[in-house]
Amino acid sequence: MKIQQIVVGPLQTNCYLVWGEGSREGTIIDPGADAEKIARAVTQSGVTPMMVVNTHAHYDHIGANPALKRLYPGLQFAVGALDAASVSDPMENLGYGLGFPEEIPPPDLELEDGDTVGAGECFFRVINTPGHTKGAISLVSGGEAKRALFCGDLIFEDGVGRTDLPGGDAGRLRESIDHVLSSYPDDTVLYPGHGPSITIGERKKLQ
C-alpha cells in the first residue's frame, strides 16, 4: 500500500491518496481544499481515483469534493451515515463560518461501523469514532505487516479533536480514542486530519 499525504487549505488539512501498486486504482481521503493540487498528485502518481472517503463532514475535509467530481466524473463519495445530512448544509459543515458557503453534493455512500470501503487493492474497515462530530469515522487497513489507521480529527500527535462544534461530544470522543488505542497493535500508524503521523504506541506514551 502506498500513501501520499497532501496538505491542503488554510487549516492545513491532511488529504491522503492511497493506492496499491498492482491495480493503480486509488482512494482519496479527506480532500478538504486545493483540488488542483490533489489532481497534480494523482497525475504524478499514475493513480486512477475511484473513491473519496470523508472521515467527517466538516468543510476543511470535504471542500474539494465538488471540484474533484468535476475532474473525475466517476468518483464515488462516502461518509459516515450520521454525518451524511451535514455534508450539504453549510451551517452544519462549517463552510458558512469559514467563508465557503458553497453547497457540497450529498454522498453516494453512507458508511456504517464494520463496512468495507476502498478501491483497487486497498480496502479499509470502517470504525465509528464519534466525538468530533456525531458521524465521524476512522479507516483501518488490514493484511499489511503494519496497519494504517486514518483517524480524521479524532486524535493528533499532541492533542485530540475539538468537541465545541456542532455534533461534538467530549465523552464520546474519549470513548472513541480509548477504543482505537486499545484495539490495535502499537505499531499501527495513525494518520490524522492535521499534523504528523504517529504510531499508537508512541501516542499511548503521551496520554
MDAnalysis code that builds the backbone (N, CA, C; Angstrom):
import MDAnalysis as mda
import numpy as np

u = mda.Universe.empty(621, n_residues=207, atom_resindex=np.repeat(np.arange(207), 3), trajectory=True)
u.add_TopologyAttr("name", ["N", "CA", "C"] * 207)
u.add_TopologyAttr("resid", np.arange(1, 208))
u.add_TopologyAttr("resname", ["MET", "LYS", "ILE", "GLN", "GLN", "ILE", "VAL", "VAL", "GLY", "PRO", "LEU", "GLN", "THR", "ASN", "CYS", "TYR", "LEU", "VAL", "TRP", "GLY", "GLU", "GLY", "SER", "ARG", "GLU", "GLY", "THR", "ILE", "ILE", "ASP", "PRO", "GLY", "ALA", "ASP", "ALA", "GLU", "LYS", "ILE", "ALA", "ARG", "ALA", "VAL", "THR", "GLN", "SER", "GLY", "VAL", "THR", "PRO", "MET", "MET", "VAL", "VAL", "ASN", "THR", "HIS", "ALA", "HIS", "TYR", "ASP", "HIS", "ILE", "GLY", "ALA", "ASN", "PRO", "ALA", "LEU", "LYS", "ARG", "LEU", "TYR", "PRO", "GLY", "LEU", "GLN", "PHE", "ALA", "VAL", "GLY", "ALA", "LEU", "ASP", "ALA", "ALA", "SER", "VAL", "SER", "ASP", "PRO", "MET", "GLU", "ASN", "LEU", "GLY", "TYR", "GLY", "LEU", "GLY", "PHE", "PRO", "GLU", "GLU", "ILE", "PRO", "PRO", "PRO", "ASP", "LEU", "GLU", "LEU", "GLU", "ASP", "GLY", "ASP", "THR", "VAL", "GLY", "ALA", "GLY", "GLU", "CYS", "PHE", "PHE", "ARG", "VAL", "ILE", "ASN", "THR", "PRO", "GLY", "HIS", "THR", "LYS", "GLY", "ALA", "ILE", "SER", "LEU", "VAL", "SER", "GLY", "GLY", "GLU", "ALA", "LYS", "ARG", "ALA", "LEU", "PHE", "CYS", "GLY", "ASP", "LEU", "ILE", "PHE", "GLU", "ASP", "GLY", "VAL", "GLY", "ARG", "THR", "ASP", "LEU", "PRO", "GLY", "GLY", "ASP", "ALA", "GLY", "ARG", "LEU", "ARG", "GLU", "SER", "ILE", "ASP", "HIS", "VAL", "LEU", "SER", "SER", "TYR", "PRO", "ASP", "ASP", "THR", "VAL", "LEU", "TYR", "PRO", "GLY", "HIS", "GLY", "PRO", "SER", "ILE", "THR", "ILE", "GLY", "GLU", "ARG", "LYS", "LYS", "LEU", "GLN"])
u.atoms.positions = np.array([
    [0.845, -1.196, 0.000],
    [0.000, 0.000, 0.000],
    [0.877, 1.241, 0.000],
    [0.541, 2.166, -0.891],
    [1.248, 3.436, -0.980],
    [0.350, 4.540, -0.414],
    [0.951, 5.443, 0.355],
    [0.217, 6.545, 0.967],
    [0.950, 7.841, 0.670],
    [0.257, 8.773, 0.040],
    [0.826, 10.102, -0.179],
    [0.002, 11.129, 0.593],
    [0.649, 11.877, 1.436],
    [-0.011, 12.945, 2.203],
    [0.074, 14.244, 1.415],
    [-1.055, 14.932, 1.286],
    [-1.134, 16.203, 0.581],
    [-1.775, 17.203, 1.539],
    [-1.023, 18.193, 1.964],
    [-1.553, 19.175, 2.920],
    [-2.286, 20.260, 2.134],
    [-3.549, 20.504, 2.490],
    [-4.394, 21.395, 1.690],
    [-5.119, 22.410, 2.567],
    [-5.431, 23.548, 1.961],
    [-6.319, 24.527, 2.560],
    [-5.726, 25.360, 3.682],
    [-6.461, 26.381, 4.098],
    [-5.958, 27.307, 5.120],
    [-5.786, 26.663, 6.493],
    [-6.479, 25.554, 6.754],
    [-6.349, 24.871, 8.035],
    [-5.352, 23.719, 7.971],
    [-4.610, 23.644, 6.868],
    [-3.541, 22.646, 6.728],
    [-4.063, 21.224, 6.998],
    [-5.112, 20.885, 6.289],
    [-5.717, 19.565, 6.418],
    [-4.909, 18.526, 5.659],
    [-4.754, 17.367, 6.270],
    [-4.084, 16.253, 5.600],
    [-5.075, 15.519, 4.709],
    [-4.851, 15.600, 3.403],
    [-5.556, 14.765, 2.435],
    [-4.611, 13.608, 2.110],
    [-5.157, 12.415, 1.970],
    [-4.326, 11.251, 1.684],
    [-4.769, 10.587, 0.390],
    [-3.791, 10.278, -0.451],
    [-4.004, 9.481, -1.654],
    [-3.430, 8.101, -1.364],
    [-4.261, 7.070, -1.471],
    [-3.861, 5.715, -1.077],
    [-4.138, 4.770, -2.242],
    [-3.152, 3.934, -2.553],
    [-3.333, 3.015, -3.676],
    [-2.397, 1.809, -3.534],
    [-2.665, 0.801, -4.356],
    [-1.785, -0.357, -4.446],
    [-1.046, -0.328, -5.768],
    [0.164, -0.818, -5.778],
    [0.994, -0.731, -6.985],
    [0.479, -1.604, -8.117],
    [-0.307, -2.624, -7.799],
    [-0.776, -3.530, -8.832],
    [-1.845, -2.921, -9.712],
    [-2.995, -2.550, -9.120],
    [-4.115, -2.063, -9.923],
    [-3.997, -0.581, -10.244],
    [-3.305, 0.187, -9.393],
    [-3.179, 1.641, -9.527],
    [-4.505, 2.366, -9.364],
    [-5.534, 1.664, -8.889],
    [-6.787, 2.341, -8.543],
    [-6.687, 2.818, -7.099],
    [-7.104, 4.057, -6.850],
    [-6.849, 4.637, -5.551],
    [-8.054, 5.262, -4.882],
    [-7.847, 5.594, -3.613],
    [-8.837, 6.249, -2.772],
    [-8.266, 7.573, -2.277],
    [-9.080, 8.609, -2.295],
    [-8.704, 9.908, -1.742],
    [-9.448, 10.081, -0.425],
    [-8.705, 10.347, 0.636],
    [-9.290, 10.527, 1.956],
    [-9.188, 11.999, 2.354],
    [-10.322, 12.595, 2.686],
    [-10.406, 13.964, 3.205],
    [-9.809, 15.042, 2.287],
    [-10.351, 15.183, 1.075],
    [-9.909, 16.274, 0.197],
    [-10.575, 17.588, 0.602],
    [-9.951, 18.316, 1.518],
    [-10.593, 19.486, 2.099],
    [-10.543, 20.747, 1.264],
    [-9.584, 20.830, 0.334],
    [-9.410, 22.041, -0.478],
    [-8.380, 21.727, -1.557],
    [-8.088, 22.737, -2.382],
    [-6.983, 22.652, -3.349],
    [-7.100, 21.439, -4.276],
    [-8.245, 21.332, -4.950],
    [-8.477, 20.185, -5.836],
    [-7.400, 20.055, -6.909],
    [-6.899, 21.184, -7.424],
    [-5.881, 21.101, -8.472],
    [-4.573, 20.523, -7.921],
    [-4.240, 20.866, -6.686],
    [-3.047, 20.307, -6.049],
    [-3.197, 18.792, -5.871],
    [-4.378, 18.375, -5.461],
    [-4.651, 16.944, -5.321],
    [-4.574, 16.257, -6.681],
    [-5.138, 16.900, -7.707],
    [-5.122, 16.317, -9.048],
    [-3.696, 16.169, -9.579],
    [-2.821, 17.131, -9.261],
    [-1.421, 17.010, -9.686],
    [-0.770, 15.788, -9.040],
    [-1.060, 15.574, -7.768],
    [-0.508, 14.403, -7.083],
    [-1.041, 13.115, -7.699],
    [-2.308, 13.119, -8.066],
    [-2.911, 11.956, -8.720],
    [-2.205, 11.669, -10.041],
    [-1.995, 12.711, -10.840],
    [-1.339, 12.538, -12.137],
    [0.086, 12.045, -11.971],
    [0.831, 12.644, -11.056],
    [2.223, 12.259, -10.850],
    [2.370, 10.824, -10.357],
    [1.394, 10.367, -9.592],
    [1.457, 9.001, -9.060],
    [0.987, 7.963, -10.070],
    [0.293, 8.393, -11.110],
    [-0.260, 7.453, -12.085],
    [-1.481, 6.709, -11.575],
    [-2.121, 7.248, -10.539],
    [-3.273, 6.600, -9.920],
    [-4.565, 7.028, -10.613],
    [-5.515, 6.103, -10.696],
    [-6.866, 6.424, -11.119],
    [-7.743, 6.479, -9.874],
    [-8.209, 7.666, -9.462],
    [-9.033, 7.750, -8.251],
    [-10.436, 7.209, -8.511],
    [-10.863, 6.326, -7.614],
    [-12.170, 5.694, -7.757],
    [-13.139, 6.089, -6.645],
    [-12.588, 6.504, -5.523],
    [-13.400, 6.698, -4.325],
    [-12.847, 7.852, -3.510],
    [-13.739, 8.665, -2.958],
    [-13.386, 9.666, -1.958],
    [-14.082, 9.275, -0.659],
    [-13.326, 9.213, 0.428],
    [-13.916, 8.964, 1.737],
    [-13.619, 10.161, 2.632],
    [-14.657, 10.733, 3.195],
    [-14.526, 11.835, 4.151],
    [-14.687, 11.273, 5.554],
    [-13.703, 11.493, 6.424],
    [-13.802, 10.960, 7.783],
    [-14.872, 11.656, 8.604],
    [-15.215, 12.872, 8.216],
    [-16.337, 13.572, 8.834],
    [-16.725, 14.736, 7.934],
    [-17.838, 15.384, 8.266],
    [-18.444, 16.343, 7.340],
    [-18.137, 17.790, 7.686],
    [-16.930, 18.097, 8.110],
    [-16.507, 19.487, 8.252],
    [-15.899, 19.964, 6.946],
    [-16.111, 21.245, 6.642],
    [-15.744, 21.767, 5.328],
    [-14.262, 21.581, 5.015],
    [-13.398, 21.686, 6.017],
    [-11.973, 21.561, 5.731],
    [-11.575, 20.130, 5.404],
    [-12.529, 19.204, 5.417],
    [-12.276, 17.818, 5.000],
    [-13.089, 17.416, 3.779],
    [-14.044, 18.241, 3.368],
    [-14.910, 17.898, 2.232],
    [-14.918, 18.968, 1.145],
    [-14.220, 20.080, 1.357],
    [-14.360, 21.243, 0.481],
    [-14.017, 21.017, -0.975],
    [-13.117, 20.073, -1.268],
    [-12.730, 19.828, -2.662],
    [-13.601, 18.776, -3.339],
    [-14.579, 18.239, -2.627],
    [-15.425, 17.202, -3.232],
    [-16.035, 17.629, -4.567],
    [-16.687, 18.814, -4.645],
    [-17.327, 19.178, -5.919],
    [-16.334, 19.289, -7.075],
    [-15.188, 19.922, -6.820],
    [-14.208, 20.088, -7.899],
    [-13.636, 18.751, -8.345],
    [-13.406, 17.847, -7.399],
    [-12.892, 16.523, -7.778],
    [-13.930, 15.749, -8.578],
    [-15.187, 15.931, -8.250],
    [-16.244, 15.270, -9.016],
    [-16.253, 15.770, -10.454],
    [-15.982, 17.055, -10.631],
    [-15.926, 17.590, -11.998],
    [-14.704, 17.053, -12.738],
    [-13.593, 16.891, -12.049],
    [-12.376, 16.389, -12.676],
    [-12.452, 14.894, -12.974],
    [-13.109, 14.164, -12.081],
    [-13.194, 12.703, -12.204],
    [-14.661, 12.297, -12.040],
    [-15.453, 12.372, -13.114],
    [-16.906, 12.178, -13.003],
    [-17.333, 10.839, -12.414],
    [-16.489, 9.833, -12.492],
    [-16.876, 8.521, -11.970],
    [-16.655, 8.337, -10.484],
    [-16.093, 9.332, -9.827],
    [-15.790, 9.208, -8.396],
    [-17.055, 8.973, -7.569],
    [-16.928, 8.083, -6.587],
    [-17.973, 7.926, -5.587],
    [-17.503, 8.578, -4.299],
    [-18.464, 9.167, -3.573],
    [-18.153, 9.854, -2.325],
    [-18.837, 9.129, -1.173],
    [-18.082, 8.940, -0.087],
    [-18.601, 8.207, 1.058],
    [-18.292, 8.959, 2.345],
    [-19.211, 8.862, 3.314],
    [-19.045, 9.498, 4.621],
    [-19.838, 8.685, 5.626],
    [-19.534, 8.823, 6.903],
    [-20.296, 8.143, 7.932],
    [-21.771, 8.504, 7.867],
    [-22.627, 7.517, 8.096],
    [-24.068, 7.719, 7.901],
    [-24.616, 8.872, 8.739],
    [-24.143, 9.026, 9.958],
    [-24.690, 10.070, 10.826],
    [-24.176, 11.466, 10.489],
    [-23.195, 11.558, 9.592],
    [-22.731, 12.862, 9.116],
    [-23.258, 13.184, 7.724],
    [-23.973, 12.253, 7.105],
    [-24.373, 12.421, 5.705],
    [-25.215, 13.670, 5.486],
    [-26.139, 13.944, 6.403],
    [-27.013, 15.104, 6.225],
    [-26.264, 16.417, 6.369],
    [-25.143, 16.411, 7.073],
    [-24.374, 17.641, 7.289],
    [-23.541, 18.036, 6.079],
    [-23.264, 17.092, 5.193],
    [-22.382, 17.363, 4.056],
    [-22.877, 18.543, 3.234],
    [-24.168, 18.607, 2.985],
    [-24.736, 19.636, 2.107],
    [-25.276, 20.846, 2.860],
    [-25.039, 20.912, 4.150],
    [-25.553, 22.012, 4.973],
    [-24.391, 22.908, 5.395],
    [-24.251, 24.110, 4.809],
    [-23.094, 24.959, 5.111],
    [-23.038, 25.456, 6.545],
    [-24.139, 25.374, 7.276],
    [-24.098, 25.710, 8.696],
    [-23.542, 24.537, 9.498],
    [-23.985, 23.345, 9.176],
    [-23.531, 22.155, 9.898],
    [-22.094, 21.781, 9.545],
    [-21.724, 21.959, 8.268],
    [-20.372, 21.555, 7.875],
    [-19.343, 22.664, 8.085],
    [-19.780, 23.787, 8.621],
    [-18.929, 24.924, 8.984],
    [-18.443, 25.730, 7.782],
    [-18.898, 25.394, 6.591],
    [-18.486, 26.144, 5.412],
    [-18.879, 27.613, 5.503],
    [-20.064, 27.875, 6.013],
    [-20.530, 29.263, 6.127],
    [-19.620, 30.051, 7.058],
    [-19.282, 29.484, 8.201],
    [-18.436, 30.173, 9.158],
    [-17.020, 30.385, 8.666],
    [-16.553, 29.481, 7.805],
    [-15.202, 29.596, 7.252],
    [-15.156, 30.469, 6.008],
    [-16.324, 30.974, 5.583],
    [-16.373, 31.825, 4.399],
    [-16.464, 31.064, 3.098],
    [-16.909, 29.792, 3.176],
    [-17.065, 28.958, 1.987],
    [-18.481, 28.389, 1.971],
    [-19.468, 29.206, 1.580],
    [-20.856, 28.752, 1.657],
    [-21.296, 27.832, 0.516],
    [-20.369, 27.426, -0.372],
    [-20.747, 26.565, -1.492],
    [-21.376, 25.276, -0.980],
    [-22.469, 24.887, -1.600],
    [-23.125, 23.642, -1.207],
    [-22.346, 22.449, -1.735],
    [-22.120, 21.474, -0.880],
    [-21.413, 20.252, -1.249],
    [-22.454, 19.190, -1.599],
    [-22.314, 18.501, -2.717],
    [-23.285, 17.454, -3.061],
    [-23.334, 16.364, -1.997],
    [-24.482, 15.736, -1.818],
    [-24.593, 14.664, -0.825],
    [-23.732, 13.471, -1.213],
    [-23.374, 12.635, -0.245],
    [-22.525, 11.475, -0.549],
    [-23.285, 10.423, -1.349],
    [-22.519, 9.610, -2.062],
    [-23.100, 8.461, -2.755],
    [-23.311, 7.285, -1.804],
    [-22.429, 7.180, -0.810],
    [-22.465, 6.061, 0.124],
    [-22.465, 6.580, 1.559],
    [-23.321, 6.010, 2.385],
    [-23.344, 6.311, 3.807],
    [-22.803, 5.094, 4.547],
    [-21.696, 5.291, 5.247],
    [-20.948, 4.177, 5.824],
    [-21.360, 3.902, 7.269],
    [-21.390, 2.616, 7.599],
    [-21.703, 2.161, 8.947],
    [-20.496, 1.432, 9.528],
    [-20.468, 1.327, 10.842],
    [-19.396, 0.610, 11.517],
    [-19.285, -0.816, 10.974],
    [-18.056, -1.217, 10.624],
    [-17.829, -2.560, 10.105],
    [-17.885, -2.675, 8.599],
    [-18.360, -1.635, 7.906],
    [-18.359, -1.659, 6.438],
    [-16.934, -1.718, 5.901],
    [-16.824, -2.157, 4.652],
    [-15.557, -2.144, 3.935],
    [-15.656, -1.133, 2.804],
    [-14.613, -0.300, 2.660],
    [-14.637, 0.733, 1.639],
    [-13.234, 0.897, 1.070],
    [-13.145, 1.270, -0.196],
    [-11.843, 1.484, -0.818],
    [-11.905, 1.187, -2.298],
    [-10.720, 0.977, -2.891],
    [-10.639, 0.747, -4.331],
    [-9.376, -0.035, -4.646],
    [-9.391, -0.706, -5.787],
    [-8.200, -1.425, -6.236],
    [-7.793, -2.493, -5.249],
    [-6.545, -2.423, -4.795],
    [-6.013, -3.402, -3.856],
    [-6.110, -2.950, -2.403],
    [-6.571, -1.729, -2.157],
    [-6.544, -1.150, -0.814],
    [-7.958, -0.901, -0.306],
    [-8.348, -1.716, 0.656],
    [-9.657, -1.562, 1.272],
    [-9.494, -1.377, 2.771],
    [-10.469, -0.719, 3.370],
    [-10.406, -0.363, 4.773],
    [-11.692, -0.763, 5.480],
    [-11.552, -1.121, 6.743],
    [-12.730, -1.352, 7.574],
    [-13.108, -0.052, 8.248],
    [-14.383, 0.244, 8.228],
    [-14.902, 1.465, 8.825],
    [-15.100, 1.261, 10.320],
    [-14.596, 2.227, 11.098],
    [-14.793, 2.230, 12.541],
    [-15.557, 3.501, 12.906],
    [-16.687, 3.363, 13.562],
    [-17.375, 4.553, 14.057],
    [-16.560, 5.146, 15.207],
    [-16.146, 6.404, 15.053],
    [-15.360, 7.078, 16.093],
    [-15.950, 8.466, 16.358],
    [-17.185, 8.520, 16.874],
    [-17.841, 9.815, 17.113],
    [-17.169, 10.586, 18.233],
    [-17.495, 11.863, 18.271],
    [-16.985, 12.751, 19.307],
    [-16.639, 14.109, 18.733],
    [-15.820, 14.122, 17.677],
    [-15.552, 15.382, 16.986],
    [-16.805, 15.808, 16.233],
    [-17.438, 14.863, 15.556],
    [-18.799, 15.011, 15.030],
    [-19.545, 13.736, 15.390],
    [-20.847, 13.765, 15.254],
    [-21.623, 12.590, 15.648],
    [-21.416, 11.408, 14.708],
    [-21.050, 11.677, 13.459],
    [-20.878, 10.595, 12.492],
    [-19.446, 10.375, 12.050],
    [-18.477, 10.852, 12.825],
    [-17.073, 10.704, 12.438],
    [-16.689, 9.233, 12.371],
    [-15.867, 8.908, 11.391],
    [-15.386, 7.540, 11.221],
    [-13.867, 7.545, 11.110],
    [-13.278, 6.376, 11.353],
    [-11.879, 6.135, 11.040],
    [-11.817, 4.945, 10.096],
    [-10.687, 4.813, 9.423],
    [-10.496, 3.747, 8.435],
    [-9.234, 2.984, 8.775],
    [-9.332, 1.674, 8.932],
    [-8.161, 0.868, 9.271],
    [-7.907, -0.157, 8.169],
    [-6.641, -0.233, 7.757],
    [-6.258, -1.195, 6.739],
    [-6.091, -2.565, 7.373],
    [-6.078, -3.575, 6.550],
    [-5.866, -4.932, 7.036],
    [-4.967, -5.691, 6.090],
    [-4.224, -6.643, 6.626],
    [-3.413, -7.502, 5.778],
    [-1.973, -7.077, 5.624],
    [-1.666, -5.816, 5.920],
    [-0.293, -5.370, 5.809],
    [0.480, -5.737, 7.073],
    [1.811, -5.776, 6.951],
    [2.644, -6.065, 8.121],
    [2.434, -4.994, 9.188],
    [2.227, -3.770, 8.751],
    [1.974, -2.661, 9.675],
    [0.678, -1.980, 9.252],
    [-0.286, -1.953, 10.151],
    [-1.586, -1.363, 9.817],
    [-1.485, 0.163, 9.702],
    [-2.367, 0.704, 8.860],
    [-2.558, 2.150, 8.756],
    [-3.964, 2.463, 9.233],
    [-4.095, 3.507, 10.052],
    [-5.410, 3.893, 10.574],
    [-5.590, 5.392, 10.354],
    [-6.507, 5.733, 9.455],
    [-6.799, 7.125, 9.129],
    [-7.898, 7.600, 10.080],
    [-7.556, 8.529, 10.962],
    [-8.445, 8.841, 12.082],
    [-9.056, 10.234, 12.026],
    [-8.877, 10.959, 10.925],
    [-9.504, 12.271, 10.820],
    [-9.116, 13.165, 11.983],
    [-10.101, 13.833, 12.571],
    [-9.837, 14.746, 13.682],
    [-10.159, 14.113, 15.027],
    [-10.022, 12.802, 15.101],
    [-10.206, 12.116, 16.375],
    [-9.052, 12.417, 17.327],
    [-7.835, 12.194, 16.853],
    [-6.653, 12.291, 17.701],
    [-5.470, 12.740, 16.848],
    [-4.598, 13.538, 17.432],
    [-3.423, 14.058, 16.743],
    [-2.160, 13.639, 17.492],
    [-1.020, 14.006, 16.949],
    [0.242, 13.677, 17.603],
    [0.266, 14.199, 19.040],
    [-0.236, 15.412, 19.248],
    [-0.121, 16.037, 20.559],
    [-1.447, 16.608, 21.066],
    [-2.546, 16.050, 20.616],
    [-3.832, 16.564, 21.061],
    [-4.975, 15.696, 20.576],
    [-6.191, 16.207, 20.757],
    [-7.392, 15.498, 20.337],
    [-8.303, 16.472, 19.602],
    [-9.314, 15.926, 18.951],
    [-10.231, 16.752, 18.179],
    [-11.100, 17.643, 19.050],
    [-11.509, 18.760, 18.494],
    [-12.399, 19.683, 19.203],
    [-13.778, 19.050, 19.390],
    [-14.427, 19.450, 20.469],
    [-15.786, 18.973, 20.725],
    [-16.769, 20.120, 20.950],
    [-16.335, 21.350, 20.658],
    [-17.202, 22.519, 20.864],
    [-17.884, 22.969, 19.581],
    [-17.871, 22.122, 18.562],
    [-18.503, 22.425, 17.284],
    [-19.757, 21.564, 17.143],
    [-20.619, 21.860, 16.144],
    [-21.852, 21.076, 16.003],
    [-21.587, 19.575, 15.957],
    [-22.305, 18.829, 16.793],
    [-22.156, 17.384, 16.839],
    [-21.052, 16.889, 17.749],
    [-20.299, 17.808, 18.369],
    [-19.209, 17.412, 19.241],
    [-19.699, 16.877, 20.574],
    [-18.940, 15.912, 21.118],
    [-19.296, 15.310, 22.397],
    [-18.005, 14.810, 23.036],
    [-17.560, 15.486, 24.107],
    [-16.273, 15.159, 24.714],
    [-16.240, 13.741, 25.275],
    [-17.330, 13.296, 25.867],
    [-17.368, 11.947, 26.414],
    [-17.238, 10.884, 25.345],
    [-17.944, 11.070, 24.246],
    [-17.868, 10.097, 23.151],
    [-16.510, 10.140, 22.462],
    [-15.913, 11.327, 22.383],
    [-14.573, 11.421, 21.802],
    [-13.597, 10.593, 22.629],
    [-13.638, 10.733, 23.938],
    [-12.739, 9.966, 24.801],
    [-12.972, 8.476, 24.638],
    [-14.224, 8.049, 24.567],
    [-14.526, 6.629, 24.345],
    [-13.955, 6.141, 23.020],
    [-14.084, 6.968, 21.970],
    [-13.565, 6.579, 20.652],
    [-12.045, 6.469, 20.667],
    [-11.389, 7.429, 21.310],
    [-9.926, 7.393, 21.400],
    [-9.480, 6.154, 22.163],
    [-10.115, 5.882, 23.296],
    [-9.743, 4.707, 24.091],
    [-9.929, 3.426, 23.289],
    [-11.015, 3.370, 22.503],
    [-11.273, 2.187, 21.684],
    [-10.163, 1.985, 20.652],
    [-9.793, 3.041, 19.960],
    [-8.759, 2.928, 18.929],
    [-7.413, 2.543, 19.540],
    [-7.039, 3.202, 20.625],
    [-5.718, 2.956, 21.205],
    [-5.608, 1.574, 21.840],
    [-6.733, 1.013, 22.251],
    [-6.700, -0.294, 22.907],
    [-6.974, -1.463, 21.964],
    [-7.420, -1.177, 20.746],
    [-7.881, -2.247, 19.858],
    [-6.871, -2.667, 18.801],
    [-5.808, -1.891, 18.611],
    [-4.879, -2.173, 17.523],
    [-3.446, -2.205, 18.046],
    [-2.564, -2.942, 17.345],
    [-1.181, -3.082, 17.816],
    [-0.458, -1.740, 17.899],
    [0.561, -1.704, 18.764],
    [1.291, -0.461, 18.986],
    [1.986, 0.057, 17.736],
    [2.288, -0.824, 16.768],
    [2.974, -0.340, 15.564],
    [2.007, 0.152, 14.491],
    [0.697, 0.150, 14.781],
    [-0.284, 0.730, 13.863],
    [-0.005, 2.225, 13.730],
    [0.051, 2.714, 12.486],
    [0.346, 4.127, 12.252],
    [-0.964, 4.910, 12.158],
    [-1.078, 5.935, 13.000],
    [-2.222, 6.842, 12.953],
    [-1.940, 7.961, 11.961],
    [-2.822, 8.118, 10.985],
    [-2.729, 9.196, 10.007],
    [-3.852, 10.191, 10.303],
    [-3.543, 11.299, 10.988],
    [-4.584, 12.226, 11.435],
    [-4.973, 13.248, 10.373],
    [-6.022, 13.997, 10.686],
    [-6.506, 15.033, 9.776],
    [-5.636, 16.264, 9.731],
    [-4.782, 16.444, 10.731],
    [-3.861, 17.582, 10.778],
    [-2.591, 17.138, 11.497],
    [-1.454, 17.600, 11.022],
    [-0.208, 17.298, 11.704],
    [0.398, 15.968, 11.286],
    [1.523, 15.602, 11.916],
    [2.270, 14.414, 11.503],
    [1.629, 13.112, 11.975],
    [1.998, 12.020, 11.308],
    [1.559, 10.700, 11.723],
    [2.348, 10.254, 12.954],
    [1.797, 9.262, 13.654],
    [2.405, 8.756, 14.880],
    [1.882, 7.340, 15.096],
    [2.678, 6.462, 15.679],
    [2.170, 5.125, 15.957],
    [1.296, 5.137, 17.208],
    [0.468, 4.127, 17.324],
    [-0.364, 4.008, 18.525],
    [0.513, 3.888, 19.762],
    [1.597, 3.136, 19.663],
    [2.488, 3.001, 20.807],
    [3.084, 4.332, 21.243],
    [3.502, 5.137, 20.265],
    [4.039, 6.459, 20.588],
    [2.978, 7.352, 21.210],
    [1.747, 7.268, 20.674],
    [0.682, 8.143, 21.185],
    [0.274, 7.747, 22.600],
    [0.302, 6.445, 22.901],
    [-0.051, 6.000, 24.250],
    [0.876, 6.625, 25.297],
    [2.129, 6.798, 24.944],
    [3.097, 7.348, 25.882],
    [2.784, 8.805, 26.240],
    [1.985, 9.455, 25.391],
    [1.657, 10.856, 25.612],
    [0.320, 11.037, 26.323],
    [-0.387, 9.940, 26.585],
    [-1.695, 10.005, 27.211],
    [-1.597, 10.555, 28.634],
])
